[in-house]
Amino acid sequence: MMDRTGSGAKPWLMVVALAGGSVVAPGLRAQESALDPARGGETPESSRLGVLVGMRGEFSGLVSPGASLDLVLNAPQTPIWLSLQLLAQRTRWNVDFYDEVRRNSSYSARVRLGYGGRQGLGVYALFERGWGTIEAPDIWRGDTFSVVAGGLGVGWTIGRVTASVEGGLGDRTRFKYRKQRHHSLGIALQYHLLRTDLR
């Protein structure tokens, strides 16, 4: 009697063991995927979304400081990327026969469309729409102007740092009717707070 009872319990034990294994195995695989980026989904380091902060020097006229914040979206499976950038820029220049340095401050929304790997060389085109305030000379201080411009740039990324050179041309409008030619030449240094795929 005891032998028959023991032998009858063995199939039930096997069923329970198999059922338990089927429940535990997916959990183990999920833990392995979380620990091993190669087996799991995207990690923060391979996200298609990037966030950059940086400094920019304007070289048309006297060297002037600026700062930027970028939100970058990378296209899947391709080296194409799109950047939405906010730029705060100071510009300074001299005029012949005047001792006072001209100064403007401007704030621009920029769209950049680029091509290049997440590391190494990349190129981009940009469109910019901005608004600014004249700080000097005194006779125009406080007057505002708008800027519409386009341009091209080239950059190089190593790790989390990107250095780029860019130039642009466009129009600057003051008093809503007086247009002047706008041109810029800048060098930017940016740091990737949220880094995209390194490939």
Secondary structure, DSSP 4 states (H G I P E B T S, - for coil): -HHHHHHHHHHHHHHHHHHHHHHHHHHHHHHHHHH-TTTSS--GGGBSEEEEEEEEEE-SSB-EEEEEEEEEEEPTTSSEEEEEEEEEEEEEE--TT--SPEEEEEEEEEEEEEEE-SSEEEEEEEEEEEEEEEEESGGGTT-EEEEEEEEEEEEEEETTEEEEEEEEEEEEEETTTEEEEEEEEEEEEEEEEE-B---
